[in-house]
C-alpha cells in the first residue's frame, strides 16, 4: 500500500493496481488494529452509481511510506466498521 496525500494504491490478487482515495482511517483498541476505508478514484464523479466503499485492516511500515492491507476477518470487525462508517457519514451530512 503506497500512501499519497489522501490516496493509496491497492494491488489485487492478480497484481492489478488501482488508485483509491482514502475516506478515513481509525484505530480499534478492541481489535488492536488500524483500519482504512477507501474507494476507487473517480467513483465520486459518476452520479448514477452508488460509491462502493472498501475496508481493510492495515499495518503501516516502520517508515510510514507504505504498508500492508489485510482482509477483515470477523463479523464483529465488520459490525464495528459499519458503525464507524455510519457515524462518519452522519457527521459529513451535518457539515
Sine and cosine of phi, psi and omega as CSV:
sin_phi,cos_phi,sin_psi,cos_psi,sin_omega,cos_omega
0.00,0.00,0.85,-0.52,0.05,-1.00
-0.98,-0.18,0.65,-0.76,0.00,-1.00
-0.98,-0.21,0.76,-0.65,0.22,-0.97
-0.95,-0.31,-0.41,-0.91,0.07,-1.00
-0.85,0.52,-0.87,0.49,0.02,-1.00
-0.74,-0.67,0.35,0.94,-0.05,-1.00
-0.87,-0.50,0.48,-0.88,0.14,-0.99
-0.73,-0.68,0.46,-0.89,0.12,-0.99
-0.97,-0.23,0.87,-0.50,-0.02,-1.00
-0.97,-0.23,0.76,-0.65,0.03,-1.00
-0.95,-0.32,0.84,-0.54,-0.01,-1.00
-0.99,0.13,-0.02,-1.00,-0.07,-1.00
-0.91,0.42,-0.28,0.96,0.03,-1.00
-1.00,-0.08,0.04,1.00,0.00,-1.00
1.00,0.08,0.11,0.99,0.03,-1.00
-0.98,0.20,0.72,-0.69,0.01,-1.00
-0.99,-0.14,0.64,-0.77,0.07,-1.00
-0.70,-0.72,0.79,-0.62,0.05,-1.00
-0.98,0.18,0.79,-0.61,-0.02,-1.00
-0.80,-0.60,0.49,-0.87,0.08,-1.00
-0.99,-0.14,0.72,-0.70,0.01,-1.00
-0.98,0.21,0.82,-0.57,0.07,-1.00
-0.98,0.18,-0.80,0.59,0.14,-0.99
-0.20,-0.98,0.28,-0.96,0.07,-1.00
-0.81,-0.58,0.40,-0.92,0.09,-1.00
-0.38,-0.93,0.32,-0.95,0.05,-1.00
-0.94,-0.33,0.56,-0.83,0.05,-1.00
-0.88,-0.48,0.90,-0.44,0.09,-1.00
-0.93,0.37,-0.56,0.83,-0.03,-1.00
-0.86,0.51,-0.67,0.74,-0.04,-1.00
-0.97,-0.23,-0.15,0.99,0.01,-1.00
0.91,0.42,0.57,0.82,-0.04,-1.00
-0.71,-0.70,0.29,-0.96,0.17,-0.98
-0.96,-0.27,0.52,-0.85,-0.04,-1.00
-0.76,-0.65,0.48,-0.88,0.07,-1.00
-0.74,-0.67,0.70,-0.71,0.11,-0.99
-0.92,-0.39,0.73,-0.69,-0.14,-0.99
-0.47,-0.88,0.25,-0.97,0.04,-1.00
-0.54,-0.84,0.41,-0.91,-0.03,-1.00
-0.87,0.49,0.68,-0.73,0.06,-1.00
-0.87,0.50,0.72,-0.70,-0.01,-1.00
0.99,-0.11,-0.26,0.97,-0.02,-1.00
-0.89,0.46,-0.53,0.85,-0.03,-1.00
-0.95,0.30,-0.21,0.98,0.00,-1.00
-0.99,0.16,-0.30,0.95,-0.03,-1.00
-0.99,-0.10,0.98,-0.22,-0.06,-1.00
-0.95,0.30,-0.31,0.95,-0.07,-1.00
-0.97,0.22,-0.44,0.90,-0.09,-1.00
-0.91,-0.41,0.51,-0.86,0.10,-0.99
-0.97,0.25,0.63,-0.78,0.00,-1.00
-0.96,0.28,0.79,-0.61,0.06,-1.00
-1.00,0.06,0.90,-0.44,-0.03,-1.00
-0.99,-0.12,0.76,-0.65,0.01,-1.00
-0.97,-0.25,0.46,-0.89,0.04,-1.00
-0.72,-0.69,0.62,-0.78,0.06,-1.00
-0.56,-0.83,0.47,-0.88,0.24,-0.97
-0.98,0.19,0.46,-0.89,0.07,-1.00
-0.62,-0.79,0.44,-0.90,0.03,-1.00
-0.82,-0.57,0.96,-0.30,-0.02,-1.00
-0.94,0.35,0.47,-0.88,0.07,-1.00
-0.97,0.24,0.19,-0.98,-0.03,-1.00
-0.89,0.46,-0.53,0.85,-0.01,-1.00
-1.00,-0.02,0.02,1.00,-0.01,-1.00
0.86,0.52,0.33,0.94,0.03,-1.00
-1.00,0.07,-0.53,0.85,0.06,-1.00
-0.48,-0.88,-0.11,-0.99,-0.02,-1.00
-0.11,-0.99,-0.16,-0.99,-0.06,-1.00
-0.86,-0.52,0.78,-0.63,0.11,-0.99
-1.00,0.07,0.64,-0.77,0.01,-1.00
-0.76,-0.65,0.53,-0.85,-0.01,-1.00
-0.92,0.38,0.43,-0.90,0.11,-0.99
-0.97,0.23,0.77,-0.63,-0.20,-0.98
-0.98,-0.18,-0.40,0.92,-0.11,-0.99
-0.76,-0.65,0.37,-0.93,0.08,-1.00
-0.90,0.44,-0.56,0.83,0.01,-1.00
-0.89,0.46,-0.64,0.77,0.06,-1.00
-0.90,0.43,-0.70,0.72,0.02,-1.00
-0.87,0.50,-0.67,0.74,0.02,-1.00
-0.87,0.49,-0.70,0.71,0.00,-1.00
-0.90,0.43,-0.67,0.74,0.01,-1.00
-0.90,0.44,-0.68,0.73,0.02,-1.00
-0.88,0.47,-0.65,0.76,0.06,-1.00
-0.89,0.45,-0.69,0.73,0.02,-1.00
-0.89,0.45,-0.66,0.75,0.00,-1.00
-0.90,0.43,-0.71,0.71,0.02,-1.00
-0.87,0.49,-0.66,0.75,0.04,-1.00
-0.90,0.44,-0.71,0.71,0.01,-1.00
-0.87,0.49,-0.74,0.67,-0.02,-1.00
-0.91,0.41,-0.59,0.80,0.05,-1.00
-0.90,0.44,-0.65,0.76,0.03,-1.00
-0.92,0.39,-0.58,0.81,0.03,-1.00
-0.92,0.39,-0.60,0.80,0.01,-1.00
-0.91,0.41,-0.50,0.87,-0.02,-1.00
-0.96,0.28,-0.41,0.91,-0.07,-1.00
-0.98,0.20,0.00,0.00,0.00,0.00
